[in-house]
Amino acid sequence: MLNITLYIIIGFFAIYAIRVIKGPAIWDRIMAMNLMSTKIIVFILIFASIFEISFLLDLAILYLLGGFMATIFICQFFVYSSKKEKNKKEKGEKDAATNTNK
């Protein structure tokens, strides 16, 4: 039963990988990467329970923390860069408006 679950998880992983490559927006790609990270953690936990390897549980926890932190940092980067781009655009529009009044 657990072997079938592992194959299903691998199938979902492939679907998410396609979404990362073809995603229409950056936010869809980030969500797919987060879901891939979650599926890897579940895969590690099921693998650890099948073969009774306890140190893999610690590895899964570390991977969970790393995936969470990476998602937060990537989102912060894109939010910051979009705000910076928006400020440049507004500054350019203000400069254009002041130049036409002269």
N, C-alpha and C positions, 0 to 999 in steps of 0.2 A: 504494500500500500504506500509506504513511504517512497519507494522507488518511482512510482507513478507520479507522486507529488513533485519529486525532483524534476521529472521530465516536463511537467506542466510549468514549473517555475522557469525552466530553461526556455520554454516556448514564449512565456511572457517577456523574458529577458530579450529575446530576439525581436519581439514586437516593439518594445521600448527602444531598442537600438535603432530600429528603422525610424521611429519618431524623433530620436535625437538627430539623425542625419537629415530627414526631410521636414522637420518641424516648421510650421508656417511662421512662428514667432519665437523670439528668444525665450519667452516665458514658458512656452510649450516644451522647448528643449531642456530647460532647467528642471521642469517637473518630471520629464522622462528620465533625466539623470538621477533625480532623487528617487524615483520608483525603481530604477535599476539598482541603486545602492541598497534599497530596502529588500529587493529580491535576493541580492547577494547575501545579505545578512540572514534571511530566512533559509537560504540554501546552506549556509555554514551551520546554522543551528540544527537543521534536519540531518545533515551529514554527520554532525557531532553526536546526535542521538542514535543514528544507525550504527556507527562504529564505536560508540561509547568513548569518545575522546573529549575529556573535560576541558583541556586547555583551549580548545576551539571556542568555547563560550567566552573566554576573556578576549580572544581575538575578535569575535563578533561585536562585543561591547566597544572595543577600540575602533573598529570599523564604523560602527554606528555613530560614535562621537565625531570621527573624522568626516564622514559624509554629511552630517548635520552642519558642522562648521564650514565645510566647503560650500554648501548650498547657501548659507547665510552670507559668506564673503562674496560669492558670485552675484547674488541679488543686490547686495550693497554696492558693488562695483557698477552694475548696470543702472541702478537708480541714481548714483552719483554722476555717472557719465551722461545720463539723459537730462539731469538738471543742469549740468554744465553746458550741454548743447542748447538747451532751452534759453539759458541766460545769454549765450552768444547770439542767438537768433533775435531775442528781444533788444539787445544792445545794438545790433545791426539795424533793426527797424527804427529805433530811436535816432540813430545817426542819420539814416536816410530821411526821416521826417524833418530833422533840423537842417539838413542840407537843402531841401526843397524850399524852405522858408526864406533863404538868403537871397 
